[in-house]
Each structure stands twice: as structure tokens, then as C-alpha cells.
Amino acid sequence: MSSINPLPLLRILYLEEDTKLEIQFIRTFSTQLNIRPVQSAEDMLSALLDHYPADAIVIPITDETLEVVKQIRSTPWLRPIPIIFTAPVLSRSLIERTIQLGGQEIFPSDFSRGDLVERLNYFVRKQQLQKLSAAEAAHFEVRIPWWKRGIDLLASGLAILLLSPLLLLVVILIKIDSKGPIIYLSKRVGAGYKVFSLIKFRTMRTGADAMIKDMAAFNMYDKEPAPKASSLIELCEECKLANYKTCQQILFLDRQEVCEKTYLQARHNKAAFMKFGNDPRITRIGRFLRNTSLDELPQLINIFRGDMSLVGNRPLPLYEAEKLTSDEYILRFSGPAGLTGLWQVTKRGKGKQDMSEEERMQLDIIYAQQYSFWMDMKIMFKTVPALFQSENV
């Protein structure tokens, strides 16, 4: 008899200013939802912009949170995320306001009414079905003109040949500098919504994702050094004094046992924002490769293989592409994917350091609909001086 793997818990970004209600929410739903509490609406927006893969967000409907909600709803790739509002007392006006703000549902802050998990499953399942049908329709055929494919083959093949000594040197330096693979493969969505593996030189240590939990010590905004993860499971002082063998105030958060008192202390000490002056995940040679863009050189192989072109719309990570399957934005995938493109030279050429997602998307659509031999030549000539313009990314 074959075993059936349980479905993964929905990932919820949760905000509640009342600590008692927060603890109550975690106790009630932690076995049914993967909860990530945040300290402020700005913190929630930062997590989303840093691509935390939230299936839904739960947030109070207050004047302080409305601006962040508007930003979420005005950002194309965040727009589909279901928003569940909370309020101490429900009213007809709050229900109407929820609809106006693009929220899916509103619950009492203590969730004494309604079935949150059932509603979340409904909204997320509906969203996934919509994305699935749009993505299936998006696998249209994108034909690359002979002149464009010819330029890609000639330029990338010649570049790989001429740069082979440099590529070999980088391979040796990466191998000497740190353990792990030389190449980093990142799944990307290119022309026709087809997925391929983008090739880059590895610039981070192996297990970089796991290191995020320990990076709070490097946060420049922390009030004091963050407690170690293991301290959240250790006995709090109250339990130690009472000679308990296990903590008597356990929370189950993110599939781990956490002492409530230690959690509250960590919550109090945690800064609202994260800023790293020196990211410890990046290797020494990796920092140099990033600053000089040498980590991008293996993408010449992608171009030679036909995964992408020299000029086109940048291939997107899966978590971004899956949010752009509406008729309004799918057009950006009707053109070739590329190493450089219209929005890159437009941004740097005009000094637009704060180009919005919407502006970038429109430039991608313009390129997909209007690209030509002369447009590609113009973009390539503009790309060379653009590379020498500094940009704080």
C-alpha cells in the first residue's frame, strides 16, 4: 500500500499588534498553517519584496496598514496574493472597505467566527487554478528570426572561445576559495513561458539558504545580539526555577517547539528591518565576481544553446513569472529572453534608479512587440557604456 504525502502547509504572513491575540493565533493555527509573524506592515511588505513565498497574508484593517496594502495591490507580481483582514469588531462598513481594498475576507481579530483555514484553502486553490490555466495557455511558440539566432551563435561561440582562459581561471579560483559546485543553476522562465536552467558561477557558500536563520547577528538594526535558535527551545527561567524538565508554555511555530516567554523576548528585541553590512553567505571570490559581473559569463552557454538571446527580456525566476500570467503581462514572454534588454539601457541611460515594476514591464512588452535587427544593435551599443555606470543594487 503506497503512502500519500501530506500537502504542505499554507505559508501565512501574519501581523497582529496585540501580543495576546498573536499568541492565541499561533496556538490555534500553528498545526494547520505555516505561520511567519511580522512586527509591522512595513516588515510584511519587505518580506514580500524579498520574495518570501507567502500563500496569503493576514493583516489588521487600520489606517496604518492601508498604505502597505495599496502598495501590495499596485505591485503586479504581488497583486494575486490573497489578503485576509482582521478587526476587533466587524461592521457593514468594514466589509465594504475590505472589498474596496481588494481583500478576500475579513475576520474578527480573535477569529471567534468563521473558518479561517477553510477560506484560505479556497482562495489559494482558486488562485492556483487560475494561474495553471493561464500558464498552460502561455506556452505559445516564439520563433527567433534567423538573423537573431545567427548573431547569437556567432557572438556567444566566439566569446566562449576567446574567454576560455578567463573562464578556466575563475573555475580554479572558485574551487580554491570554497567547497561546493562551481556552477549555480537557477530555474528561469524565458520566451514562450518555457523553463530552463540559467547558468552562473557560484558566488555563495553551500547551504546559503540555511545560513539566513543565523544572520540576525549581522543585522545593523538589531537592538542587541539576536538569541541563538536553540535558545528558543531551552527552558525559560520560570520553568528552570520550578524544576520542570520541559517548558510549560510551549508554542508550535514553523514546525518547531518554541518557549513562549523566550519567543516574546526575541520578538521584543528583533529589529523591524534587516540590513547586512557584509553578507557572510557570499564568498571572497564571489564578491569579486559579482562586482565585476564575471559570475554572469556562463550565460554565454545558455545563449549558444538557444535558451536565451544576447538581447531580449530578462528571464524571470519562477516565483516572479508565475505571478505574471494575466493577459495584461503575458505579452512580455512573447519575445525572446536575453542577457541585456530595453529596460536595462533605458534605466541606466536616463538615470532612472527607481524604475518601477510597472515601467519595466511595459518596456519588456514594447521590446517583445517591436524588436528588430536595428533595435538590437542599438541596445547592444548602449549596453557597453551602461555597464560602467554604478548602480546600488
N, C-alpha and C positions, 0 to 999 in steps of 0.2 A: 504494500500500500504506500503510495507516494505521499510525501508530506507537502503541505501547502504553506508557502512562506507568507507570513502576515504582511499586510500592506504597511508601508512606512507611515509613521505619524505625521500629521499635517504640521508644518513649521509655522508658528504663530509669533509675530512681533507684538508684544503686549505692553501697554502703558497704563499705569494707574498711580495717581499721586498719593492716594490713601494706602499706607503700608498694610493696614489690616485687611483691606479688600484685596490687595496684591497677594498676600499670603493665603487668603481664603481661595483665590482663583487658582493658585498653584496647587494647593491641596486638592481641590475639586477636579481639576482637569489635567494634571500632570501625567496621569497614566493613559490619557486619551489623545493628548496633543503634545507636540514638541514645542515647549514654550521658551521664548527668549525675552525676558523682561528688559525694558529700556527705561532710562531715567527721565527723558524729556521727549517732546515731539521732534525737536531738532536731532536728538540722538537716533530716533527712529528713522528720520529722513536720511541721515548719514549712513546708517546700516543698509538701507535700500540702495542708495547711490553707490555704496561699496559692493553692491551685488549680492547681499545676503539673500538667499533664495526663499523668501517668505511666500507661503501659500496664501496667507491672509494677514491682515493687521487688525488689532483690537485697540481702540483709542477713544478717550473721552471726547464728547462733543462740547468743546468750550471755545471761548474767544481766542485763547492762547494756542489751541491746536488747529484752528481753521486755516491759517496761512500755510501750515505744513501740508494739510490735506489738499489744499488747492494746488500746491506745487506737485504733489504726487499725481493728482488727476491731470495736470497740464504737461507732465513728462510722458512722452509716447510709450516708452517701454515699461513704465510703472503703472500706466493707466489701467490695465486689466486686473490688477491685484484687488481682490475683494476687501472692502473696508467695513468693519463692524464697529459701530459707535456704541458708547455707553453713557448713561446719565443717571443721577441719583433717583430722579422721578421722571417717568415718561409722560408725554403730553402730545396732543394732536399737532401742535406747532413744531415740536421736536421731530416728529415723524415726517412732517412736510419738509423740514430743514434737512433731514437725512437724505431724502430723495433729491433735493436741490443740489446737495454737495456730492452726489454720486455715490452715496453709501448704500450698501446692500441690506443692512438691517440695523436696528438699534435695540439694545437690551438694558435692563436695569443694571447699575454698577455692581450689585451683588449677585446678578444672574439668578434671581429668585423666580423669574418667569421665563418660559421658553426653553428650547433645547438647542444650546449653542453648537454642540458637536454635529448634530443632525443638519443644522442650517449651513455650517461651514462645509460639510461634506457635499451638500447640494450645490453651493456656489462654486466650489473648487472643481467639482466634477463637470458642471456646466461649462466652466471656463476651459477646461482641458478638452472637452468635446469640440468646442468652437475652434480652438487652436489646431486640433487634429484635422478637422475638415478643411480649414484654411491652408494648413501646411501641405495637405495632400494635393490640394488644387495648385499649390505654389510650385510643384515640381514640373515647371514648364521648361521647354527646350530653349537653351540660349546658344545661338550659333555664333562662334567667333569668326570674324572675317579673315580671309586668307592672309591679307596684309598684316593684320594684327598678330596672328599666330606666327607668321614668318619672322616678324621683328622680335617676338618673344623668344623663339628658338635660337635665333642668331645672337641676340644680345645676352641672353642667360647662358648659353653654351660657351660663348667667348669669355664672359665674365668668370664662369666657373674655372675655365682653363687658365686664365691669367691670374686669378686669385687663389689658385690651388696651394701655392706655398704659404700664403697668409692663412688659409683655412686649416692647413696642417699644423701651423704654429699655434693657432687658437685651440685646436684639439689637444695638443700636448700640454698647453698651459692649464686648461680646464682639468685635465687628468692629474696634473701635479698638484693643483690648488686644493681640490676636494674630491672626496669619494662620490661615486654615483655615475649615472649615464652622462654622456657628452651632449646628447641631443635631447631637447624637450619637445614633445609633441602636444599640440593643443588643438582640440577639435573646433573647427570653424565652419561657418555656413557661407558658401560662395554663390556664384551665378546659378540661377535656377533653383535656389534653396537646397543645393546639394552639399552634403557634409564631407569635409576632407580633413586630413591631419596637417596643420601648419607646422613647419619645421623651424626650430630656433635652437641656438646654443643655450645650454642650461646656465642660468645665472644665479640660481638659488640653491641652497643646501638641500639635500634629500630630506624629506619629511618636513618641508617648509610649512605646510598647512597645519601640522600638529604643533608647530612652534608658536602659533598665534596665541594659544592659551597662556603661554609663559611670557608673552611680550609686554604685559602690563607694566613690568618693572622698567621698561624703556619709555613709557608714556610720559611726555613732558608736562602733561597737565595734572598728573596724579597728585593728590594732597600728601600722600605718604606711600611708601612701597606697598605694592599690592600683595595680599596674602597668597601663599602657595596654594595650588589647587587641592593638595592633600589636606590642608588645614580646615577646609570646609567640611570634611568628613570626620575630623577628630572631635573628641568630646569637648563641649564648651565648658567654661569654668564652673558653671552652676551644676552640671552633671558630674564633674570631677569631684566637687565638694561633697556631693551626695553619694559618692562611691558607686555611681551607676557604671555598668560595663558597656552600655550603648547609650547614645544620646536619646533623650526623651522627647525632643522636639525636632523630629526629622521631617524634612521636605523631600519630595521626589522631583528633582528638576533636571531636565535634559537627560533622563535615564540614569541619573546618579543620585545617591543619598547625600543630602546636604543638611548640616545643622542649621536650624532656623536662626539662632542667635548669631552664629558666625556669618550666615548669609546676609543678615540685616547690617552687621558691622561692615562687611565688604561692600554692600550696597551704599552705605553712607560714605565710605572712603573713596569709592570709584568716581573718577572724573567723568564729566558728561561727554567729553571729546577725546579722541585719540590722535596723538601726533608723535611720530618717531623721528628723532634727530638722526639716528643711524640704524637703519633696519638690519638687525642681526641675521636675517634669513639670507641676505644677499652675500655671495662670496666675494673675496677680494678681486679676483679676475672678473667676476660677474659685474661688479660696479663699473669697471673699466669698459667692459663690453657694452653695457647699457649706455654709458655716457658717449661712446663713440659709434653707437648703433651697429657695432660688429656682430651683435647677437642675432641680427636680422639677416645676415648673409646667407644662411642655409635656405632661406625662402627662394633663392635663385633656383634651387632644385624643384620647388613647387611650380615655379614659372615654366621651367623646362619640361616638366611632366604634364603641364596643361591644367593644373589645379587652379591657377590664377594667372593674371597677366601683369606686365610691367605697370600699366596704367589701368585703373578701374576703381571700383568702390571697395573699401577695406572689408575683407571677410570678417564676419562678426562671431564672437563666442556664442555658443548655443543658448545661454541664458538671456542674451540680448535679442538674438534672431527670433526666438520663439515668441517674443512679445511684439514682433513686427509682421504679423501675418494678416493684418487687415488690408482691405482693398486700397486704403489710403497710402500705405507704406510698402506694400509688396513690390511695387514697381522698382524699388532700388535693387532688387535681386534679378531684374530682367536684363541688367547689363553685366559685363564681366567683372569679376573680383580682381583687385590689383594691389601692387606694392605701394604705389602712390596714386593720388587722385585729385579731383577738382577741389574738394573741400580743404585738403591739406594746403595746397598752394594759395587758395583764396584766403584762408585764415591767416597764414603767415605773411602773405603778400600785402594784406591790408592791415596787419597788426591786430587782428581780432583775436585776442587771447581768451575772450569769454564767449566764443561761439556756442549758441545753444544747440541742444539735441535736434530741435525742430529745423534750425537753419542748416545744420549738417545733413539732415535727412532730405531736405529739399534740393540741396546741391547734388546729393547722390542720385536723386530721381532725374534731375536735369542731365547729369552725365549719362545715365542709362538710356535716356531717350534721344540724346543729341550727339553722342560721341562719334568722332570721325578721325581720320588719319591726322589732319592738321590740328585738331583739338588735342590729340595725344602728344604730338610733337611739342605743342605749346606748354602742356603740363609738364613734360619731361624737362624742358629747358628751364621752367620756373622752379622745378624741384631742387635742382643743384644749389642755387643761392639760398633757397628756403632752408636747406639742411644746416646752414651756418648761422641761422638766426636762433638765438637762445629762446627757450620756452620752458617755463617752470611747470613741469608735469608731475 
